[in-house]
Amino acid sequence: MTILSEQQKQAVEATEGPVLIIAGPGSGKTFTLVERVLYLIQHKEIEPNNIMVATFTEKAANELITRISNKLHEENIKFNLNEMYVGTIHSICLRILEENRECTRLKKNYTLLDQFDQQYLIYQKIRFFLAIEDIGELLSYNLSRWKQSEFLLKWINRLSEEIVDVEDLLEHEDIRINVLGKCYQLYSDLLIEENALDFSTIQLETLKLLEGNNEIRLAYNDVLHYLMIDEFQDTNTIQEKLVFLLSRKL
């Protein structure tokens, strides 16, 4: 049985208010996080849907879910883990969208695109991008259409992650930025037409939902009392804003 160190114990029991924990590789971050969840359930009698635990990768999320489940089983605690908001930021955002799909642009049986699917969609529709006025200022005609699609995808995903307003791009005096805005707008229209989401727009659509519907945002604020972000990536503007929205910081 692993025993918490004094520093880990402090991290586990510091449950009220914002807490930043800095820990290096091999210092027992996941172990401490699991123990923190257990502490909330055992000692603070927190309901599963009041807890959100997000991590950065799918692999880390699966390990976290397994270890929390095993720990609860060891302690003979009856607790519905499915009610807890636990997983990657993307999977939690997708859950929020599915719980409120009628308030989004999504119809039933929407498609979730991975990076290859995104690039293939652009590749299939590349003639529409090439028809944009001044597209040659942004996109090299010497590239193959697959490489052109790859180039556009890189910029489109970056714009989504940084929450860039397409209207600012369309009104910009720099021709390349203006053309990029038209490409981004065209791609957004294609997603609507295809009833599709990609990994960047999962977050963007969730942000739009929470910012555009106070009733829904406040409902999550009332439910999510304890938010824990493992390996918080504060370089990603949209993820930072989503966390603050869900934690009532905006």
Summary of the structure (lengths in Angstrom):
residues: 250
radius of gyration: 21.2
end to end distance: 41.2
largest distance: 65.9
contacts: 699
relative contact order: 0.13
helix: 62%
strand: 8%
